[in-house]
Amino acid sequence: PGWPIPFSKRSEYFSCLEQFYLDTDGAGKEEILRARITADIIVDLNSTKEDENEKGKIFNDLQEALNAASEGDTIFLEKGCYYREEGFNISCRCSILGASTRGCILVSKG
């Protein structure tokens, strides 16, 4: 029958889309900046305790940010590898946006 052809094309399209996300940051610079500005919480692995105290909603640990999040908050992740051995615990409904599709990596063994 003729159904295998559309399925093989769909696979090819998804492969191209995946490669696009691997080769680019996924969104334009303006869109990433807008997401950062409108976020309720920012997670930046390079932030210091002074940044956190001064600006309030900046964390250098994703789990700390998840603990501080309230219902409906948006958490923005700067580029980096976010690793937690025991897994990430999310206690409320929140959105997590990244600065890049290839530069924000979440790793969990939990």
N, C-alpha and C positions, 0 to 999 in steps of 0.2 A: 504493500500500500504506500501512499504518498506521505504518511505522517513522519517518517524518520528525517526527512529533509528539513522541516521547520525546527525540529528538536536539535539537529546538528548546528543549524544557524544560530539558535538561541544560545547554545553552548559557546559558540564562537563569539557572539556579542558579549556575553558575560566575561569571557576571557579578556576581551579588549577593554571592558570597563574595569576589571581588576587591574590590568596593566596600567591603565590611566591613573588609578588611585595610587599605585606603587610608584609611578614616575613623577607625580605632582603632589602638591600639598592638599589637593582635593577641592579647595575653595580659593577664591580670589583674596588678595590681601585686604581689600576693603571689608569683605564679609567676615574674615577672621578678626579684624580690628573691631568691627561692630559687635561680634559675639563676645569679645574680651571686655568691651566697655559696658555692655548690658548685663554681664554675668553678676550674680549675687556673690559668688565665691570664686577666687582664682587660686589655682594650685601651681606653684612655680618651684621646682626643685632647687633653684638657685637663690630663693629668697632667704633672708636672714630673720632672726627673731625681732630685730628692730623694724624690718619691713612689716612683719605681722602685727607688732604693737602699734606702729604708726598708722598703718592703713586699714587695720581691722580685719578685713575679710580675705587676707592673703595667707596661704598656708604653704609649707614646703613638704607636707605629707598628705597624700590623698585620703588616708583613713581619718586623719584629724578633720579634714574638710568634710568628709561624709558624716562624721559625728556632729559637726556644727551646722550642717544643712537642715533647713526647715522644709516643710511640705511645699512643693512647687518651685524650689530654688533651682537655679542653673549654676552648675559648676564648670568652670573653664579650665582646661588643662593646657599648660604651656608644653612645648616639646620636651620629651624626656621619656625615660623608662620607669614606670611606676610598678614596683615589685612588692609583694606581700606574701610571705610564706604561708600564712594561715588563711589567706583569702580576704577579700574586702567585704565588710558588713555594711549594708545599706538599710537604714531604719525608716526612711520616708521616701515618698515619691519625688524624685529630682531628675533633672536632665544633666547629662555629662557631655560637654562639647570639647573637642580637641583643637589645638592650633594647627594640626596637620593630620592627614590620614596615614602618613608614613612615619611621622616623627613622634607620635604619642603612642606608646606601647604599654599595655596593661598586662602584667604577668602575675598569675596566682596559682599556687599549688593546692589551695584549699577548696 
